[in-house]
Amino acid sequence: MAYVINEDCVACGTCIDECPVSAISEGDIYSIDPDECTECGSCAAVCPQEAISLPE
């Protein structure tokens, strides 16, 4: 199950450089490609808004 970015995202860009497989795309709210995400959690660990998590 890939990580997801919720509406708390402020598009700060912190997560982009942390993703080892470049699965995160920029936008008003960033998004994670579920086919590319390896579930490593690097993005969630650095998100200052805590906007990245595994889906419930």
PDBQT receptor file of N, H, CA, C and O in Angstrom, charges set to zero:
ATOM      1  N   MET A   1       0.838  -1.167   0.000  1.00  0.00    +0.000 N 
ATOM      2  CA  MET A   1       0.000   0.000   0.000  1.00  0.00    +0.000 C 
ATOM      3  C   MET A   1       0.893   1.243   0.000  1.00  0.00    +0.000 C 
ATOM      4  O   MET A   1       1.700   1.428   0.910  1.00  0.00    +0.000 OA
ATOM      5  N   ALA A   2       0.751   2.077  -0.998  1.00  0.00    +0.000 N 
ATOM      6  H   ALA A   2       0.094   1.927  -1.737  1.00  0.00    +0.000 HD
ATOM      7  CA  ALA A   2       1.582   3.259  -1.152  1.00  0.00    +0.000 C 
ATOM      8  C   ALA A   2       1.180   4.365  -0.186  1.00  0.00    +0.000 C 
ATOM      9  O   ALA A   2       0.024   4.456   0.227  1.00  0.00    +0.000 OA
ATOM     10  N   TYR A   3       2.134   5.194   0.162  1.00  0.00    +0.000 N 
ATOM     11  H   TYR A   3       3.073   5.120  -0.174  1.00  0.00    +0.000 HD
ATOM     12  CA  TYR A   3       1.860   6.374   0.974  1.00  0.00    +0.000 C 
ATOM     13  C   TYR A   3       0.992   7.335   0.177  1.00  0.00    +0.000 C 
ATOM     14  O   TYR A   3       1.005   7.316  -1.054  1.00  0.00    +0.000 OA
ATOM     15  N   VAL A   4       0.241   8.171   0.876  1.00  0.00    +0.000 N 
ATOM     16  H   VAL A   4       0.230   8.185   1.876  1.00  0.00    +0.000 HD
ATOM     17  CA  VAL A   4      -0.595   9.187   0.243  1.00  0.00    +0.000 C 
ATOM     18  C   VAL A   4      -0.326  10.530   0.912  1.00  0.00    +0.000 C 
ATOM     19  O   VAL A   4       0.113  10.594   2.060  1.00  0.00    +0.000 OA
ATOM     20  N   ILE A   5      -0.597  11.592   0.175  1.00  0.00    +0.000 N 
ATOM     21  H   ILE A   5      -0.954  11.541  -0.757  1.00  0.00    +0.000 HD
ATOM     22  CA  ILE A   5      -0.437  12.954   0.683  1.00  0.00    +0.000 C 
ATOM     23  C   ILE A   5      -1.825  13.553   0.813  1.00  0.00    +0.000 C 
ATOM     24  O   ILE A   5      -2.604  13.536  -0.140  1.00  0.00    +0.000 OA
ATOM     25  N   ASN A   6      -2.137  14.084   1.992  1.00  0.00    +0.000 N 
ATOM     26  H   ASN A   6      -1.504  14.098   2.766  1.00  0.00    +0.000 HD
ATOM     27  CA  ASN A   6      -3.483  14.621   2.204  1.00  0.00    +0.000 C 
ATOM     28  C   ASN A   6      -3.529  16.135   1.991  1.00  0.00    +0.000 C 
ATOM     29  O   ASN A   6      -2.537  16.760   1.617  1.00  0.00    +0.000 OA
ATOM     30  N   GLU A   7      -4.712  16.704   2.239  1.00  0.00    +0.000 N 
ATOM     31  H   GLU A   7      -5.518  16.197   2.543  1.00  0.00    +0.000 HD
ATOM     32  CA  GLU A   7      -4.952  18.127   1.989  1.00  0.00    +0.000 C 
ATOM     33  C   GLU A   7      -4.169  19.062   2.902  1.00  0.00    +0.000 C 
ATOM     34  O   GLU A   7      -4.201  20.276   2.701  1.00  0.00    +0.000 OA
ATOM     35  N   ASP A   8      -3.474  18.536   3.888  1.00  0.00    +0.000 N 
ATOM     36  H   ASP A   8      -3.448  17.549   4.051  1.00  0.00    +0.000 HD
ATOM     37  CA  ASP A   8      -2.629  19.371   4.745  1.00  0.00    +0.000 C 
ATOM     38  C   ASP A   8      -1.327  19.779   4.051  1.00  0.00    +0.000 C 
ATOM     39  O   ASP A   8      -0.573  20.603   4.569  1.00  0.00    +0.000 OA
ATOM     40  N   CYS A   9      -1.069  19.202   2.887  1.00  0.00    +0.000 N 
ATOM     41  H   CYS A   9      -1.681  18.533   2.466  1.00  0.00    +0.000 HD
ATOM     42  CA  CYS A   9       0.145  19.512   2.113  1.00  0.00    +0.000 C 
ATOM     43  C   CYS A   9       0.166  20.990   1.738  1.00  0.00    +0.000 C 
ATOM     44  O   CYS A   9      -0.826  21.532   1.250  1.00  0.00    +0.000 OA
ATOM     45  N   VAL A  10       1.312  21.636   1.974  1.00  0.00    +0.000 N 
ATOM     46  H   VAL A  10       2.117  21.195   2.371  1.00  0.00    +0.000 HD
ATOM     47  CA  VAL A  10       1.493  23.041   1.605  1.00  0.00    +0.000 C 
ATOM     48  C   VAL A  10       2.472  23.187   0.438  1.00  0.00    +0.000 C 
ATOM     49  O   VAL A  10       2.934  24.290   0.143  1.00  0.00    +0.000 OA
ATOM     50  N   ALA A  11       2.785  22.072  -0.220  1.00  0.00    +0.000 N 
ATOM     51  H   ALA A  11       2.410  21.176   0.020  1.00  0.00    +0.000 HD
ATOM     52  CA  ALA A  11       3.653  22.062  -1.394  1.00  0.00    +0.000 C 
ATOM     53  C   ALA A  11       5.008  22.718  -1.121  1.00  0.00    +0.000 C 
ATOM     54  O   ALA A  11       5.507  23.495  -1.936  1.00  0.00    +0.000 OA
ATOM     55  N   CYS A  12       5.592  22.399   0.024  1.00  0.00    +0.000 N 
ATOM     56  H   CYS A  12       5.187  21.768   0.686  1.00  0.00    +0.000 HD
ATOM     57  CA  CYS A  12       6.876  23.001   0.400  1.00  0.00    +0.000 C 
ATOM     58  C   CYS A  12       8.062  22.380  -0.344  1.00  0.00    +0.000 C 
ATOM     59  O   CYS A  12       9.117  23.004  -0.464  1.00  0.00    +0.000 OA
ATOM     60  N   GLY A  13       7.889  21.157  -0.840  1.00  0.00    +0.000 N 
ATOM     61  H   GLY A  13       7.032  20.650  -0.743  1.00  0.00    +0.000 HD
ATOM     62  CA  GLY A  13       8.950  20.512  -1.617  1.00  0.00    +0.000 C 
ATOM     63  C   GLY A  13       9.908  19.657  -0.816  1.00  0.00    +0.000 C 
ATOM     64  O   GLY A  13      10.791  19.024  -1.394  1.00  0.00    +0.000 OA
ATOM     65  N   THR A  14       9.762  19.620   0.482  1.00  0.00    +0.000 N 
ATOM     66  H   THR A  14       9.044  20.134   0.952  1.00  0.00    +0.000 HD
ATOM     67  CA  THR A  14      10.672  18.853   1.329  1.00  0.00    +0.000 C 
ATOM     68  C   THR A  14      10.709  17.375   0.947  1.00  0.00    +0.000 C 
ATOM     69  O   THR A  14      11.777  16.761   0.942  1.00  0.00    +0.000 OA
ATOM     70  N   CYS A  15       9.569  16.812   0.634  1.00  0.00    +0.000 N 
ATOM     71  H   CYS A  15       8.702  17.310   0.638  1.00  0.00    +0.000 HD
ATOM     72  CA  CYS A  15       9.469  15.372   0.360  1.00  0.00    +0.000 C 
ATOM     73  C   CYS A  15      10.070  14.959  -0.987  1.00  0.00    +0.000 C 
ATOM     74  O   CYS A  15      10.537  13.830  -1.136  1.00  0.00    +0.000 OA
ATOM     75  N   ILE A  16      10.059  15.857  -1.953  1.00  0.00    +0.000 N 
ATOM     76  H   ILE A  16       9.680  16.775  -1.831  1.00  0.00    +0.000 HD
ATOM     77  CA  ILE A  16      10.503  15.521  -3.311  1.00  0.00    +0.000 C 
ATOM     78  C   ILE A  16      11.914  14.930  -3.326  1.00  0.00    +0.000 C 
ATOM     79  O   ILE A  16      12.134  13.868  -3.907  1.00  0.00    +0.000 OA
ATOM     80  N   ASP A  17      12.851  15.600  -2.702  1.00  0.00    +0.000 N 
ATOM     81  H   ASP A  17      12.672  16.463  -2.229  1.00  0.00    +0.000 HD
ATOM     82  CA  ASP A  17      14.250  15.147  -2.719  1.00  0.00    +0.000 C 
ATOM     83  C   ASP A  17      14.473  13.901  -1.875  1.00  0.00    +0.000 C 
ATOM     84  O   ASP A  17      15.465  13.198  -2.068  1.00  0.00    +0.000 OA
ATOM     85  N   GLU A  18      13.574  13.617  -0.948  1.00  0.00    +0.000 N 
ATOM     86  H   GLU A  18      12.768  14.188  -0.792  1.00  0.00    +0.000 HD
ATOM     87  CA  GLU A  18      13.729  12.451  -0.076  1.00  0.00    +0.000 C 
ATOM     88  C   GLU A  18      13.317  11.149  -0.742  1.00  0.00    +0.000 C 
ATOM     89  O   GLU A  18      13.770  10.080  -0.333  1.00  0.00    +0.000 OA
ATOM     90  N   CYS A  19      12.471  11.217  -1.755  1.00  0.00    +0.000 N 
ATOM     91  H   CYS A  19      12.103  12.085  -2.088  1.00  0.00    +0.000 HD
ATOM     92  CA  CYS A  19      11.953   9.998  -2.392  1.00  0.00    +0.000 C 
ATOM     93  C   CYS A  19      13.032   9.358  -3.271  1.00  0.00    +0.000 C 
ATOM     94  O   CYS A  19      13.467   9.959  -4.253  1.00  0.00    +0.000 OA
ATOM     95  N   PRO A  20      13.464   8.143  -2.923  1.00  0.00    +0.000 N 
ATOM     96  CA  PRO A  20      14.539   7.496  -3.679  1.00  0.00    +0.000 C 
ATOM     97  C   PRO A  20      14.126   7.001  -5.062  1.00  0.00    +0.000 C 
ATOM     98  O   PRO A  20      14.981   6.674  -5.884  1.00  0.00    +0.000 OA
ATOM     99  N   VAL A  21      12.814   6.944  -5.325  1.00  0.00    +0.000 N 
ATOM    100  H   VAL A  21      12.119   7.210  -4.657  1.00  0.00    +0.000 HD
ATOM    101  CA  VAL A  21      12.350   6.454  -6.629  1.00  0.00    +0.000 C 
ATOM    102  C   VAL A  21      11.584   7.517  -7.415  1.00  0.00    +0.000 C 
ATOM    103  O   VAL A  21      10.946   7.201  -8.420  1.00  0.00    +0.000 OA
ATOM    104  N   SER A  22      11.639   8.763  -6.973  1.00  0.00    +0.000 N 
ATOM    105  H   SER A  22      12.157   9.020  -6.157  1.00  0.00    +0.000 HD
ATOM    106  CA  SER A  22      10.985   9.895  -7.646  1.00  0.00    +0.000 C 
ATOM    107  C   SER A  22       9.501   9.648  -7.902  1.00  0.00    +0.000 C 
ATOM    108  O   SER A  22       9.007   9.905  -8.999  1.00  0.00    +0.000 OA
ATOM    109  N   ALA A  23       8.794   9.152  -6.897  1.00  0.00    +0.000 N 
ATOM    110  H   ALA A  23       9.196   8.943  -6.005  1.00  0.00    +0.000 HD
ATOM    111  CA  ALA A  23       7.375   8.835  -7.035  1.00  0.00    +0.000 C 
ATOM    112  C   ALA A  23       6.461  10.012  -6.713  1.00  0.00    +0.000 C 
ATOM    113  O   ALA A  23       5.244   9.901  -6.863  1.00  0.00    +0.000 OA
ATOM    114  N   ILE A  24       7.021  11.136  -6.276  1.00  0.00    +0.000 N 
ATOM    115  H   ILE A  24       8.009  11.227  -6.154  1.00  0.00    +0.000 HD
ATOM    116  CA  ILE A  24       6.213  12.281  -5.862  1.00  0.00    +0.000 C 
ATOM    117  C   ILE A  24       6.172  13.321  -6.976  1.00  0.00    +0.000 C 
ATOM    118  O   ILE A  24       7.202  13.695  -7.537  1.00  0.00    +0.000 OA
ATOM    119  N   SER A  25       4.946  13.785  -7.286  1.00  0.00    +0.000 N 
ATOM    120  H   SER A  25       4.109  13.481  -6.830  1.00  0.00    +0.000 HD
ATOM    121  CA  SER A  25       4.750  14.803  -8.319  1.00  0.00    +0.000 C 
ATOM    122  C   SER A  25       4.311  16.103  -7.671  1.00  0.00    +0.000 C 
ATOM    123  O   SER A  25       3.569  16.112  -6.689  1.00  0.00    +0.000 OA
ATOM    124  N   GLU A  26       4.792  17.210  -8.249  1.00  0.00    +0.000 N 
ATOM    125  H   GLU A  26       5.395  17.202  -9.047  1.00  0.00    +0.000 HD
ATOM    126  CA  GLU A  26       4.441  18.526  -7.734  1.00  0.00    +0.000 C 
ATOM    127  C   GLU A  26       3.043  18.933  -8.181  1.00  0.00    +0.000 C 
ATOM    128  O   GLU A  26       2.523  18.439  -9.181  1.00  0.00    +0.000 OA
ATOM    129  N   GLY A  27       2.453  19.837  -7.421  1.00  0.00    +0.000 N 
ATOM    130  H   GLY A  27       2.876  20.238  -6.609  1.00  0.00    +0.000 HD
ATOM    131  CA  GLY A  27       1.144  20.402  -7.723  1.00  0.00    +0.000 C 
ATOM    132  C   GLY A  27       0.708  21.263  -6.561  1.00  0.00    +0.000 C 
ATOM    133  O   GLY A  27       1.489  21.498  -5.639  1.00  0.00    +0.000 OA
ATOM    134  N   ASP A  28      -0.540  21.744  -6.586  1.00  0.00    +0.000 N 
ATOM    135  H   ASP A  28      -1.175  21.553  -7.334  1.00  0.00    +0.000 HD
ATOM    136  CA  ASP A  28      -1.048  22.519  -5.451  1.00  0.00    +0.000 C 
ATOM    137  C   ASP A  28      -0.958  21.675  -4.188  1.00  0.00    +0.000 C 
ATOM    138  O   ASP A  28      -0.576  22.162  -3.124  1.00  0.00    +0.000 OA
ATOM    139  N   ILE A  29      -1.315  20.403  -4.322  1.00  0.00    +0.000 N 
ATOM    140  H   ILE A  29      -1.625  20.007  -5.187  1.00  0.00    +0.000 HD
ATOM    141  CA  ILE A  29      -1.084  19.382  -3.310  1.00  0.00    +0.000 C 
ATOM    142  C   ILE A  29      -0.278  18.315  -4.020  1.00  0.00    +0.000 C 
ATOM    143  O   ILE A  29      -0.692  17.831  -5.074  1.00  0.00    +0.000 OA
ATOM    144  N   TYR A  30       0.856  17.940  -3.471  1.00  0.00    +0.000 N 
ATOM    145  H   TYR A  30       1.193  18.333  -2.615  1.00  0.00    +0.000 HD
ATOM    146  CA  TYR A  30       1.690  16.941  -4.122  1.00  0.00    +0.000 C 
ATOM    147  C   TYR A  30       0.983  15.593  -4.122  1.00  0.00    +0.000 C 
ATOM    148  O   TYR A  30       0.068  15.358  -3.332  1.00  0.00    +0.000 OA
ATOM    149  N   SER A  31       1.418  14.707  -5.021  1.00  0.00    +0.000 N 
ATOM    150  H   SER A  31       2.161  14.898  -5.663  1.00  0.00    +0.000 HD
ATOM    151  CA  SER A  31       0.818  13.374  -5.081  1.00  0.00    +0.000 C 
ATOM    152  C   SER A  31       1.918  12.332  -5.218  1.00  0.00    +0.000 C 
ATOM    153  O   SER A  31       3.018  12.619  -5.690  1.00  0.00    +0.000 OA
ATOM    154  N   ILE A  32       1.593  11.120  -4.797  1.00  0.00    +0.000 N 
ATOM    155  H   ILE A  32       0.699  10.887  -4.414  1.00  0.00    +0.000 HD
ATOM    156  CA  ILE A  32       2.529  10.004  -4.863  1.00  0.00    +0.000 C 
ATOM    157  C   ILE A  32       1.978   8.954  -5.819  1.00  0.00    +0.000 C 
ATOM    158  O   ILE A  32       0.835   8.521  -5.680  1.00  0.00    +0.000 OA
ATOM    159  N   ASP A  33       2.780   8.553  -6.776  1.00  0.00    +0.000 N 
ATOM    160  H   ASP A  33       3.709   8.905  -6.889  1.00  0.00    +0.000 HD
ATOM    161  CA  ASP A  33       2.383   7.513  -7.734  1.00  0.00    +0.000 C 
ATOM    162  C   ASP A  33       2.401   6.174  -7.001  1.00  0.00    +0.000 C 
ATOM    163  O   ASP A  33       3.466   5.713  -6.589  1.00  0.00    +0.000 OA
ATOM    164  N   PRO A  34       1.235   5.543  -6.834  1.00  0.00    +0.000 N 
ATOM    165  CA  PRO A  34       1.188   4.284  -6.080  1.00  0.00    +0.000 C 
ATOM    166  C   PRO A  34       1.942   3.138  -6.752  1.00  0.00    +0.000 C 
ATOM    167  O   PRO A  34       2.345   2.182  -6.090  1.00  0.00    +0.000 OA
ATOM    168  N   ASP A  35       2.132   3.236  -8.063  1.00  0.00    +0.000 N 
ATOM    169  H   ASP A  35       1.804   4.012  -8.601  1.00  0.00    +0.000 HD
ATOM    170  CA  ASP A  35       2.874   2.187  -8.772  1.00  0.00    +0.000 C 
ATOM    171  C   ASP A  35       4.379   2.319  -8.586  1.00  0.00    +0.000 C 
ATOM    172  O   ASP A  35       5.118   1.350  -8.763  1.00  0.00    +0.000 OA
ATOM    173  N   GLU A  36       4.835   3.518  -8.229  1.00  0.00    +0.000 N 
ATOM    174  H   GLU A  36       4.235   4.305  -8.086  1.00  0.00    +0.000 HD
ATOM    175  CA  GLU A  36       6.262   3.764  -8.045  1.00  0.00    +0.000 C 
ATOM    176  C   GLU A  36       6.690   3.724  -6.577  1.00  0.00    +0.000 C 
ATOM    177  O   GLU A  36       7.839   3.399  -6.278  1.00  0.00    +0.000 OA
ATOM    178  N   CYS A  37       5.784   4.047  -5.668  1.00  0.00    +0.000 N 
ATOM    179  H   CYS A  37       4.850   4.311  -5.910  1.00  0.00    +0.000 HD
ATOM    180  CA  CYS A  37       6.096   4.122  -4.241  1.00  0.00    +0.000 C 
ATOM    181  C   CYS A  37       6.560   2.767  -3.708  1.00  0.00    +0.000 C 
ATOM    182  O   CYS A  37       5.918   1.742  -3.939  1.00  0.00    +0.000 OA
ATOM    183  N   THR A  38       7.685   2.780  -2.994  1.00  0.00    +0.000 N 
ATOM    184  H   THR A  38       8.207   3.612  -2.807  1.00  0.00    +0.000 HD
ATOM    185  CA  THR A  38       8.225   1.542  -2.414  1.00  0.00    +0.000 C 
ATOM    186  C   THR A  38       7.904   1.422  -0.926  1.00  0.00    +0.000 C 
ATOM    187  O   THR A  38       8.370   0.503  -0.253  1.00  0.00    +0.000 OA
ATOM    188  N   GLU A  39       7.105   2.360  -0.421  1.00  0.00    +0.000 N 
ATOM    189  H   GLU A  39       6.726   3.107  -0.967  1.00  0.00    +0.000 HD
ATOM    190  CA  GLU A  39       6.673   2.348   0.976  1.00  0.00    +0.000 C 
ATOM    191  C   GLU A  39       7.836   2.458   1.956  1.00  0.00    +0.000 C 
ATOM    192  O   GLU A  39       7.791   1.875   3.039  1.00  0.00    +0.000 OA
ATOM    193  N   CYS A  40       8.865   3.192   1.586  1.00  0.00    +0.000 N 
ATOM    194  H   CYS A  40       8.902   3.665   0.706  1.00  0.00    +0.000 HD
ATOM    195  CA  CYS A  40      10.033   3.319   2.459  1.00  0.00    +0.000 C 
ATOM    196  C   CYS A  40       9.783   4.280   3.619  1.00  0.00    +0.000 C 
ATOM    197  O   CYS A  40      10.417   4.162   4.667  1.00  0.00    +0.000 OA
ATOM    198  N   GLY A  41       8.856   5.238   3.439  1.00  0.00    +0.000 N 
ATOM    199  H   GLY A  41       8.340   5.334   2.588  1.00  0.00    +0.000 HD
ATOM    200  CA  GLY A  41       8.524   6.174   4.509  1.00  0.00    +0.000 C 
ATOM    201  C   GLY A  41       9.418   7.392   4.614  1.00  0.00    +0.000 C 
ATOM    202  O   GLY A  41       9.229   8.216   5.509  1.00  0.00    +0.000 OA
ATOM    203  N   SER A  42      10.383   7.526   3.726  1.00  0.00    +0.000 N 
ATOM    204  H   SER A  42      10.537   6.857   2.999  1.00  0.00    +0.000 HD
ATOM    205  CA  SER A  42      11.297   8.683   3.788  1.00  0.00    +0.000 C 
ATOM    206  C   SER A  42      10.551  10.001   3.675  1.00  0.00    +0.000 C 
ATOM    207  O   SER A  42      10.872  10.962   4.373  1.00  0.00    +0.000 OA
ATOM    208  N   CYS A  43       9.569  10.050   2.808  1.00  0.00    +0.000 N 
ATOM    209  H   CYS A  43       9.308   9.269   2.241  1.00  0.00    +0.000 HD
ATOM    210  CA  CYS A  43       8.810  11.287   2.619  1.00  0.00    +0.000 C 
ATOM    211  C   CYS A  43       8.022  11.657   3.865  1.00  0.00    +0.000 C 
ATOM    212  O   CYS A  43       8.004  12.819   4.273  1.00  0.00    +0.000 OA
ATOM    213  N   ALA A  44       7.379  10.681   4.462  1.00  0.00    +0.000 N 
ATOM    214  H   ALA A  44       7.394   9.737   4.131  1.00  0.00    +0.000 HD
ATOM    215  CA  ALA A  44       6.573  10.931   5.665  1.00  0.00    +0.000 C 
ATOM    216  C   ALA A  44       7.444  11.400   6.826  1.00  0.00    +0.000 C 
ATOM    217  O   ALA A  44       7.014  12.215   7.643  1.00  0.00    +0.000 OA
ATOM    218  N   ALA A  45       8.649  10.893   6.894  1.00  0.00    +0.000 N 
ATOM    219  H   ALA A  45       8.998  10.231   6.230  1.00  0.00    +0.000 HD
ATOM    220  CA  ALA A  45       9.547  11.240   7.992  1.00  0.00    +0.000 C 
ATOM    221  C   ALA A  45       9.980  12.703   7.954  1.00  0.00    +0.000 C 
ATOM    222  O   ALA A  45      10.276  13.282   9.000  1.00  0.00    +0.000 OA
ATOM    223  N   VAL A  46      10.022  13.310   6.768  1.00  0.00    +0.000 N 
ATOM    224  H   VAL A  46       9.782  12.840   5.918  1.00  0.00    +0.000 HD
ATOM    225  CA  VAL A  46      10.504  14.686   6.660  1.00  0.00    +0.000 C 
ATOM    226  C   VAL A  46       9.404  15.721   6.472  1.00  0.00    +0.000 C 
ATOM    227  O   VAL A  46       9.687  16.919   6.478  1.00  0.00    +0.000 OA
ATOM    228  N   CYS A  47       8.173  15.297   6.307  1.00  0.00    +0.000 N 
ATOM    229  H   CYS A  47       7.942  14.324   6.302  1.00  0.00    +0.000 HD
ATOM    230  CA  CYS A  47       7.086  16.238   6.047  1.00  0.00    +0.000 C 
ATOM    231  C   CYS A  47       6.799  17.102   7.274  1.00  0.00    +0.000 C 
ATOM    232  O   CYS A  47       6.413  16.577   8.319  1.00  0.00    +0.000 OA
ATOM    233  N   PRO A  48       6.986  18.430   7.160  1.00  0.00    +0.000 N 
ATOM    234  CA  PRO A  48       6.768  19.303   8.321  1.00  0.00    +0.000 C 
ATOM    235  C   PRO A  48       5.289  19.457   8.676  1.00  0.00    +0.000 C 
ATOM    236  O   PRO A  48       4.970  19.888   9.784  1.00  0.00    +0.000 OA
ATOM    237  N   GLN A  49       4.392  19.116   7.769  1.00  0.00    +0.000 N 
ATOM    238  H   GLN A  49       4.652  18.766   6.869  1.00  0.00    +0.000 HD
ATOM    239  CA  GLN A  49       2.956  19.238   8.008  1.00  0.00    +0.000 C 
ATOM    240  C   GLN A  49       2.318  17.922   8.440  1.00  0.00    +0.000 C 
ATOM    241  O   GLN A  49       1.127  17.872   8.749  1.00  0.00    +0.000 OA
ATOM    242  N   GLU A  50       3.119  16.857   8.461  1.00  0.00    +0.000 N 
ATOM    243  H   GLU A  50       4.086  16.897   8.211  1.00  0.00    +0.000 HD
ATOM    244  CA  GLU A  50       2.609  15.518   8.745  1.00  0.00    +0.000 C 
ATOM    245  C   GLU A  50       1.448  15.180   7.811  1.00  0.00    +0.000 C 
ATOM    246  O   GLU A  50       0.436  14.620   8.231  1.00  0.00    +0.000 OA
ATOM    247  N   ALA A  51       1.619  15.535   6.527  1.00  0.00    +0.000 N 
ATOM    248  H   ALA A  51       2.442  15.990   6.186  1.00  0.00    +0.000 HD
ATOM    249  CA  ALA A  51       0.578  15.354   5.514  1.00  0.00    +0.000 C 
ATOM    250  C   ALA A  51       0.730  14.054   4.732  1.00  0.00    +0.000 C 
ATOM    251  O   ALA A  51      -0.059  13.781   3.827  1.00  0.00    +0.000 OA
ATOM    252  N   ILE A  52       1.732  13.254   5.070  1.00  0.00    +0.000 N 
ATOM    253  H   ILE A  52       2.373  13.476   5.805  1.00  0.00    +0.000 HD
ATOM    254  CA  ILE A  52       1.988  12.020   4.334  1.00  0.00    +0.000 C 
ATOM    255  C   ILE A  52       1.841  10.827   5.278  1.00  0.00    +0.000 C 
ATOM    256  O   ILE A  52       2.419  10.791   6.364  1.00  0.00    +0.000 OA
ATOM    257  N   SER A  53       1.054   9.859   4.828  1.00  0.00    +0.000 N 
ATOM    258  H   SER A  53       0.585   9.888   3.946  1.00  0.00    +0.000 HD
ATOM    259  CA  SER A  53       0.820   8.669   5.662  1.00  0.00    +0.000 C 
ATOM    260  C   SER A  53       0.391   7.494   4.801  1.00  0.00    +0.000 C 
ATOM    261  O   SER A  53       0.096   7.643   3.615  1.00  0.00    +0.000 OA
ATOM    262  N   LEU A  54       0.364   6.340   5.417  1.00  0.00    +0.000 N 
ATOM    263  H   LEU A  54       0.603   6.220   6.380  1.00  0.00    +0.000 HD
ATOM    264  CA  LEU A  54      -0.224   5.176   4.750  1.00  0.00    +0.000 C 
ATOM    265  C   LEU A  54      -1.739   5.333   4.820  1.00  0.00    +0.000 C 
ATOM    266  O   LEU A  54      -2.261   5.851   5.806  1.00  0.00    +0.000 OA
ATOM    267  N   PRO A  55      -2.444   4.893   3.790  1.00  0.00    +0.000 N 
ATOM    268  CA  PRO A  55      -3.913   5.017   3.832  1.00  0.00    +0.000 C 
ATOM    269  C   PRO A  55      -4.496   4.156   4.950  1.00  0.00    +0.000 C 
ATOM    270  O   PRO A  55      -3.946   3.113   5.304  1.00  0.00    +0.000 OA
ATOM    271  N   GLU A  56      -5.596   4.603   5.484  1.00  0.00    +0.000 N 
ATOM    272  H   GLU A  56      -6.043   5.450   5.196  1.00  0.00    +0.000 HD
ATOM    273  CA  GLU A  56      -6.243   3.870   6.586  1.00  0.00    +0.000 C 
ATOM    274  C   GLU A  56      -7.072   2.726   6.064  1.00  0.00    +0.000 C 
ATOM    275  O   GLU A  56      -7.686   2.001   6.847  1.00  0.00    +0.000 OA
TER     276      GLU A  56
